[in-house]
């Protein structure tokens, strides 16, 4: 199944359905993203989150792709535990031109210093 979704909208992955997730007008971009799927979610392309990433249930596996958190607020990533985390490359844009790249297997809690 292939659907096209608005890049300015909020999305929640839940349930058991699989498919291709494509956004327009800005490709591979969403506003807020919630991972609420016990089976987890696997990226099949690079993805940018402009707002909040909420790790409720399940593992978000980026594989060889990169997840970019554009929001530079300390609350841009919420949730997370030993059973719901990001597995793979992550870029968190802290300020214009500055990035942090986490290439650890598990990113459970992320803090920004004031």
URKA-V770858 format. One record per residue. N is the residue number from 1. PSI is psi as a letter, one per 20 degrees, with the letter a starting at -180 (* if undefined). NEAR is the number of other ideal C-beta (glycine too) atoms within 8 Angstrom. D_FIRST is the distance of its C-alpha to the first C-alpha in whole Angstrom. Layout:
n = {N & N}
psi = {PSI & PSI}
near = {NEAR & NEAR}
d_first = {D_FIRST & D_FIRST}
This chain:
n = {1 & 2 & 3 & 4 & 5 & 6 & 7 & 8 & 9 & 10 & 11 & 12 & 13 & 14 & 15 & 16 & 17 & 18 & 19 & 20 & 21 & 22 & 23 & 24 & 25 & 26 & 27 & 28 & 29 & 30 & 31 & 32 & 33 & 34 & 35 & 36 & 37 & 38 & 39 & 40 & 41 & 42 & 43 & 44 & 45 & 46 & 47 & 48 & 49 & 50 & 51 & 52 & 53 & 54 & 55 & 56 & 57 & 58 & 59 & 60 & 61 & 62 & 63 & 64 & 65 & 66 & 67 & 68 & 69 & 70 & 71 & 72 & 73 & 74 & 75 & 76 & 77 & 78 & 79 & 80 & 81 & 82 & 83 & 84 & 85 & 86 & 87 & 88 & 89 & 90 & 91 & 92 & 93 & 94 & 95 & 96 & 97 & 98 & 99 & 100 & 101 & 102 & 103 & 104 & 105 & 106 & 107 & 108 & 109 & 110 & 111 & 112 & 113 & 114}
psi = {p & p & q & p & r & p & i & j & r & q & q & p & p & r & b & i & q & r & a & p & o & p & q & q & i & o & q & k & p & r & f & q & p & p & o & l & o & h & i & r & p & p & q & j & r & q & p & p & o & h & d & p & o & o & n & f & p & r & p & o & p & i & c & j & r & p & p & p & o & h & p & j & q & i & j & h & p & r & b & q & a & i & i & o & r & p & n & a & p & p & p & o & o & h & r & p & i & p & q & p & o & o & k & q & h & p & o & g & p & p & q & p & q & *}
near = {6 & 6 & 8 & 6 & 11 & 6 & 12 & 5 & 8 & 9 & 10 & 8 & 10 & 6 & 4 & 5 & 5 & 4 & 7 & 7 & 7 & 10 & 12 & 9 & 3 & 9 & 7 & 9 & 10 & 15 & 10 & 11 & 15 & 11 & 17 & 10 & 12 & 5 & 5 & 10 & 10 & 6 & 13 & 6 & 6 & 9 & 13 & 12 & 17 & 8 & 10 & 11 & 12 & 11 & 14 & 9 & 8 & 15 & 11 & 13 & 10 & 13 & 8 & 5 & 12 & 9 & 17 & 12 & 13 & 8 & 10 & 9 & 6 & 5 & 6 & 12 & 11 & 8 & 8 & 12 & 8 & 4 & 7 & 11 & 13 & 13 & 9 & 13 & 11 & 14 & 12 & 13 & 11 & 8 & 6 & 3 & 3 & 7 & 7 & 7 & 7 & 11 & 6 & 5 & 4 & 7 & 10 & 7 & 5 & 8 & 5 & 8 & 3 & 2}
d_first = {0 & 4 & 7 & 10 & 13 & 17 & 18 & 21 & 20 & 20 & 17 & 17 & 15 & 16 & 15 & 13 & 9 & 8 & 5 & 6 & 9 & 11 & 14 & 17 & 20 & 20 & 17 & 17 & 19 & 19 & 22 & 22 & 20 & 20 & 19 & 20 & 18 & 21 & 18 & 18 & 16 & 16 & 15 & 14 & 16 & 19 & 19 & 21 & 22 & 25 & 26 & 26 & 24 & 25 & 24 & 25 & 23 & 22 & 22 & 20 & 20 & 20 & 21 & 22 & 21 & 23 & 22 & 25 & 26 & 28 & 30 & 33 & 34 & 35 & 33 & 30 & 29 & 29 & 29 & 29 & 31 & 31 & 28 & 26 & 26 & 25 & 25 & 25 & 26 & 27 & 28 & 30 & 32 & 35 & 37 & 37 & 37 & 37 & 34 & 34 & 32 & 31 & 31 & 32 & 29 & 30 & 30 & 31 & 33 & 34 & 37 & 38 & 42 & 44}
